[in-house]
Amino acid sequence: YQVKAGDHFKARVGFAANPDGKCGLGKVIFQIAVKDGEDIDTLQEIPATCDGTLTPVDLSLSELRGQTLAFILVVKADGSAQDDWAVWNSPQITQP
């Protein structure tokens, strides 16, 4: 994707409910990264715990304007992976 002036990466991050309707003890780190050739750079990390809500993410991409990049969405366990039903909801790049 070639980043344009005013672009933002937007999403919501959180946890899906377990079969019992609760989200459990999940704890993860969401990462937004970009790949340029062989180089991968993390733009933002969002630590999250299972609290029943989705956290909005709004990251300005203005520093990357004009670059052609691949975006990588990562979820890393932060401790035990038990109950880590982590989700990216509606990730997108928006323009003004």
Backbone hydrogen bonds in HBPLUS format (Angstrom, degrees):
<---DONOR---> <-ACCEPTOR-->    atom                        ^
c    i                          cat <-CA-CA->   ^        H-A-AA   ^      H-
h    n   atom  resd res      DA  || num        DHA   H-A  angle D-A-AA Bond
n    s   type  num  typ     dist DA aas  dist angle  dist       angle   num
A0069-LEU N   A0001-TYR O   2.83 MM  68  5.31 158.8  1.88 147.4 143.4     1
A0003-VAL N   A0067-GLN O   2.92 MM  64  5.69 158.7  1.97 165.7 161.6     2
A0066-GLY N   A0003-VAL O   2.77 MM  63  5.31 169.4  1.78 143.4 142.9     3
A0007-ASP N   A0004-LYS O   3.14 MM   3  5.67 161.9  2.17 138.3 137.4     4
A0061-LEU N   A0007-ASP O   2.99 MM  54  5.49 168.3  2.00 148.1 144.5     5
A0008-HIS N   A0094-THR O   2.96 MM  86  5.26 147.9  2.07 143.6 151.0     6
A0094-THR N   A0008-HIS O   2.76 MM  86  5.26 156.6  1.82 154.9 161.0     7
A0009-PHE N   A0059-LEU O   2.81 MM  50  5.08 161.8  1.85 149.2 152.0     8
A0059-LEU N   A0009-PHE O   2.85 MM  50  5.08 168.7  1.86 155.1 157.6     9
A0010-LYS N   A0092-GLN O   2.78 MM  82  5.41 169.3  1.80 165.0 168.7    10
A0092-GLN N   A0010-LYS O   2.85 MM  82  5.41 146.9  1.96 158.3 166.3    11
A0011-ALA N   A0057-VAL O   3.15 MM  46  5.15 149.4  2.25 135.9 138.5    12
A0057-VAL N   A0011-ALA O   2.79 MM  46  5.15 156.4  1.84 154.2 148.2    13
A0012-ARG N   A0089-ASN O   2.94 MM  77  4.94 141.7  2.09 141.9 150.6    14
A0089-ASN N   A0012-ARG O   2.69 MM  77  4.94 166.6  1.71 167.3 164.8    15
A0013-VAL N   A0055-THR O   2.90 MM  42  5.17 154.8  1.96 137.7 143.7    16
A0055-THR N   A0013-VAL O   2.69 MM  42  5.17 162.1  1.72 158.6 154.7    17
A0014-GLY N   A0087-VAL O   3.21 MM  73  5.56 150.7  2.30 151.1 156.2    18
A0087-VAL N   A0014-GLY O   2.86 MM  73  5.56 156.0  1.92 140.8 142.3    19
A0016-ALA N   A0085-TRP O   2.78 MM  69  5.42 166.4  1.80 159.2 160.1    20
A0018-ASN N   A0022-LYS O   2.61 MM   4  5.49 169.3  1.63 154.3 155.5    21
A0021-GLY N   A0018-ASN O   2.81 MM   3  5.38 163.9  1.84 128.2 130.4    22
A0050-CYS N   A0026-GLY O   2.95 MM  24  5.00 145.6  2.07 148.4 141.9    23
A0078-ASP N   A0027-LYS O   2.96 MM  51  5.42 155.8  2.02 144.6 137.2    24
A0028-VAL N   A0048-ALA O   2.96 MM  20  5.48 154.1  2.03 152.1 160.4    25
A0048-ALA N   A0028-VAL O   2.91 MM  20  5.48 163.4  1.94 158.1 155.8    26
A0029-ILE N   A0076-LYS O   2.84 MM  47  5.18 147.9  1.95 147.4 157.1    27
A0076-LYS N   A0029-ILE O   2.95 MM  47  5.18 162.8  1.98 142.9 148.7    28
A0030-PHE N   A0046-ILE O   2.94 MM  16  4.98 171.1  1.95 138.5 135.7    29
A0046-ILE N   A0030-PHE O   2.76 MM  16  4.98 159.2  1.80 147.1 152.5    30
A0031-GLN N   A0074-VAL O   2.92 MM  43  4.93 160.1  1.96 138.7 139.6    31
A0074-VAL N   A0031-GLN O   2.97 MM  43  4.93 169.0  1.99 147.5 149.3    32
A0032-ILE N   A0044-GLN O   2.96 MM  12  5.35 158.6  2.00 154.4 159.0    33
A0043-LEU N   A0032-ILE O   2.68 MM  11  5.58 155.7  1.74 151.9 160.7    34
A0044-GLN N   A0032-ILE O   3.33 MM  12  5.35 155.7  2.39 139.7 143.8    35
A0033-ALA N   A0072-ILE O   2.90 MM  39  4.99 165.4  1.93 155.4 157.6    36
A0072-ILE N   A0033-ALA O   2.80 MM  39  4.99 166.9  1.82 142.4 141.9    37
A0034-VAL N   A0041-ASP O   2.89 MM   7  5.46 153.5  1.96 149.1 156.4    38
A0041-ASP N   A0034-VAL O   2.92 MM   7  5.46 158.0  1.96 156.4 162.6    39
A0035-LYS N   A0070-ALA O   2.74 MM  35  5.04 152.8  1.81 147.4 155.9    40
A0070-ALA N   A0035-LYS O   3.08 MM  35  5.04 164.9  2.11 141.9 146.8    41
A0036-ASP N   A0039-ASP O   2.83 MM   3  5.27 156.7  1.88 153.7 161.0    42
A0039-ASP N   A0036-ASP O   3.13 MM   3  5.27 150.9  2.22 131.4 126.2    43
A0064-LEU N   A0061-LEU O   2.87 MM   3  5.49 157.1  1.92 122.0 129.7    44
A0065-ARG N   A0062-SER O   3.30 MM   3  5.31 169.5  2.31 108.9 110.9    45
A0067-GLN N   A0064-LEU O   2.99 MM   3  5.73 163.5  2.02 148.6 151.9    46
A0084-ASP N   A0081-ALA O   3.11 MM   3  5.34 151.9  2.19 136.2 130.6    47
